[in-house]
């Protein structure tokens, strides 16, 4: 196999709680991760040289060791002493720095693709063990589907598939630093934590309305006061028929869940016309675990 074409899917958080800050500075989390059918496209080709090269449709993205795609390729090249080089053509559609694991899912696709192309024989579990060295979300992006993530996000438990429904995605023009959000998160007796266990039960019961009602993201307590447009987008989605809307990850992307495709289509049009968001997509829950 000399080349491979892959879809790298985005994720949303149906629930995100931060349990505590550890002594090493990392935060312990409990999150419900969910794949959606919004994706980047990667074409990976073997080359005659020994180098890792990449190109992308976004001029501001690095194409060197500062990109997780490059780091993923280098990790496997170094470990398995792969002499051939690879060239990665990355077409980005997932919003960048948006709380949707865009970089992590691209890295996951490279690990998967190189494992196939070079016949490394690594299992999904073995790829996930390597993925965590690149980023905490990479193991989940290899696993996909519906999952409970604990620890720093790398301790994953598969859940029954989420109810399929339309998902509206809206990213405002602001950029949010994940580091800033976590550094400014206050965890004390007044912190309102989402009920992750209730969400797990709702998913197992396949009850979309209850899932929507129990969604929560503790990081909104930091991001929304600093970027009020996130609250505006949430409110706009609710006014246009979303059964709930929430920020994904550390933001600034907001997603809304809908019961009917027709309502979601109308909300999509209204969001585009509102000027609140720079990027707007209408997609759906995606439960196929294959890359």
Secondary structure, 3 states (H helix, E strand, C coil): CCEEEEEEEEEEEEEEEEEEECCCCCEEEEEEEEEEEEEEEEEEEEECCCCEEEEECCCCCCCCCCCHHHHHHHHHHHHCCCCCEEEEEEECCCCCCCCCCHHHHHHHHHHHHHHHHCCCCCCHHHHHHHHCCCCCCHHHHHHCCEEEEECCCCEEEECCCCCCCEEEEEECCCCCCHHHHHHCCCCCCCCCCCCHHHHHHHHHHCCHHHHHHHCEECCHHHHHHHCCHHHHHHHHHHHCCCCEEEECCCCCCEEEEECCHHHHHHHHHHHHHHCCCCEEEEEEECCCCCC
